[in-house]
């Protein structure tokens, strides 16, 4: 028995260190998994006062938002853009997220012509579904 203890000490068998390399690998794999499966929501970048509709439904998480302010300005991803540039921005967003729905957030005081021009640019960009956002009849939209 004493000779076995001597051999273990000489061979370094008395070490009580824990190898954490597999744990670090597992943490990195979980991190990569959650980064890949997480969906990021892009907001239009402007707060608009949406009209109320009793038939309004909640939007999907995979939506692309374009806003139209009360003065008719188009906003995408937090920046004011020209109406003609909406097409390129939406096309780029659809390339990153194919099959996404485009939702136009129009202020209730905005001109119909400005909203129609923005929706037209979204359709020309290749969006399959373009919707106009509205608050539910109960108010207090999201």
C-alpha positions as CSV (number, residue, x, y, z in Angstrom):
1,X,0.0,0.0,0.0
2,X,2.9,2.4,0.8
3,X,4.5,1.7,-2.5
4,X,1.3,2.6,-4.3
5,X,1.1,5.9,-2.5
6,X,4.7,6.7,-3.4
7,X,4.1,5.9,-7.0
8,X,0.9,8.2,-7.1
9,X,2.9,11.0,-5.5
10,X,5.7,10.7,-7.9
11,X,3.3,10.5,-10.9
12,X,1.4,13.6,-9.7
13,X,-1.7,11.6,-8.8
14,X,-2.1,13.5,-5.6
15,X,-3.2,16.6,-7.5
16,X,-6.8,17.7,-6.8
17,X,-7.1,20.2,-9.7
18,X,-10.3,20.2,-11.8
19,X,-10.1,20.6,-15.5
20,X,-12.6,23.3,-16.6
21,X,-11.9,23.2,-20.3
22,X,-15.1,21.2,-21.1
23,X,-17.1,23.6,-19.0
24,X,-15.8,26.6,-21.0
25,X,-16.5,24.8,-24.3
26,X,-20.1,24.1,-23.2
27,X,-20.6,27.8,-22.2
28,X,-19.3,29.0,-25.6
29,X,-21.6,26.5,-27.4
30,X,-24.6,27.8,-25.4
31,X,-23.6,31.4,-26.1
32,X,-23.4,30.7,-29.8
33,X,-26.8,28.8,-29.8
34,X,-28.6,31.7,-28.1
35,X,-27.0,34.3,-30.4
36,X,-28.1,32.4,-33.5
37,X,-31.6,31.7,-32.3
38,X,-32.3,35.2,-31.0
39,X,-34.4,37.4,-33.2
40,X,-33.5,41.1,-33.1
41,X,-36.4,43.6,-33.5
42,X,-35.6,46.8,-35.3
43,X,-37.9,49.7,-34.5
44,X,-38.7,52.5,-36.9
45,X,-37.1,55.1,-34.6
46,X,-40.0,57.5,-34.3
47,X,-43.0,57.6,-32.0
48,X,-46.2,58.0,-34.0
49,X,-49.7,58.4,-32.9
50,X,-51.4,55.5,-34.6
51,X,-55.1,55.5,-35.5
52,X,-57.4,53.2,-33.7
53,X,-59.0,50.1,-35.3
54,X,-61.1,47.5,-33.6
55,X,-59.8,44.8,-36.0
56,X,-56.1,45.4,-35.2
57,X,-53.9,42.4,-34.5
58,X,-50.5,42.1,-32.8
59,X,-47.5,42.1,-35.1
60,X,-45.1,39.2,-35.5
61,X,-41.5,39.4,-34.2
62,X,-40.1,39.0,-37.7
63,X,-41.4,42.4,-38.9
64,X,-39.7,45.3,-40.6
65,X,-41.0,48.6,-39.4
66,X,-41.1,51.8,-41.5
67,X,-42.7,54.9,-39.9
68,X,-44.3,58.0,-41.5
69,X,-44.5,61.1,-39.3
70,X,-47.3,63.6,-39.1
71,X,-45.3,65.8,-41.5
72,X,-44.9,63.0,-44.1
73,X,-41.3,62.1,-43.4
74,X,-40.2,58.5,-43.7
75,X,-38.2,56.9,-40.9
76,X,-36.3,53.6,-41.0
77,X,-34.2,52.0,-38.2
78,X,-34.0,55.3,-36.2
79,X,-33.0,57.5,-39.1
80,X,-35.0,59.8,-41.3
81,X,-34.8,58.7,-44.9
82,X,-36.0,60.0,-48.2
83,X,-39.2,58.2,-49.4
84,X,-37.3,57.0,-52.5
85,X,-34.6,55.5,-50.2
86,X,-37.2,53.4,-48.4
87,X,-37.1,50.8,-51.2
88,X,-33.3,50.2,-50.7
89,X,-33.6,50.0,-47.0
90,X,-36.5,47.5,-47.1
91,X,-34.8,45.4,-49.7
92,X,-31.7,45.2,-47.5
93,X,-33.8,44.2,-44.5
94,X,-35.6,41.6,-46.5
95,X,-32.3,40.1,-47.6
96,X,-31.4,39.7,-43.9
97,X,-34.8,38.4,-42.9
98,X,-36.5,36.7,-45.9
99,X,-40.3,36.4,-45.6
100,X,-40.6,39.1,-43.1
101,X,-43.7,41.3,-43.1
102,X,-43.3,45.1,-43.5
103,X,-45.4,47.2,-41.2
104,X,-45.9,50.9,-41.9
105,X,-46.4,52.9,-38.7
106,X,-48.2,56.0,-39.9
107,X,-49.2,58.9,-37.7
108,X,-52.9,59.5,-37.8
109,X,-52.3,63.1,-38.8
110,X,-50.1,62.1,-41.8
111,X,-51.2,62.6,-45.4
112,X,-52.6,59.6,-47.2
113,X,-50.4,60.3,-50.2
114,X,-47.2,60.1,-48.1
115,X,-48.3,56.8,-46.6
116,X,-49.2,55.3,-50.0
117,X,-45.8,56.3,-51.4
118,X,-44.0,54.6,-48.5
119,X,-46.2,51.5,-48.9
120,X,-45.5,51.5,-52.6
121,X,-41.8,51.6,-52.1
122,X,-42.0,48.7,-49.7
123,X,-43.9,46.6,-52.3
124,X,-41.4,47.6,-55.0
125,X,-38.6,46.3,-52.7
126,X,-40.1,42.9,-52.9
127,X,-42.1,42.7,-49.6
128,X,-44.8,40.1,-49.9
129,X,-46.9,41.5,-47.1
130,X,-47.2,45.2,-46.3
131,X,-49.5,46.2,-43.5
132,X,-50.6,49.5,-41.9
133,X,-50.3,49.5,-38.1
134,X,-53.1,50.6,-35.9
135,X,-53.9,50.6,-32.2
136,X,-56.6,48.4,-30.9
137,X,-60.0,49.9,-30.0
138,X,-59.0,49.8,-26.3
139,X,-56.2,52.3,-27.0
140,X,-52.8,52.2,-25.3
141,X,-50.9,50.7,-28.3
142,X,-47.5,49.1,-28.2
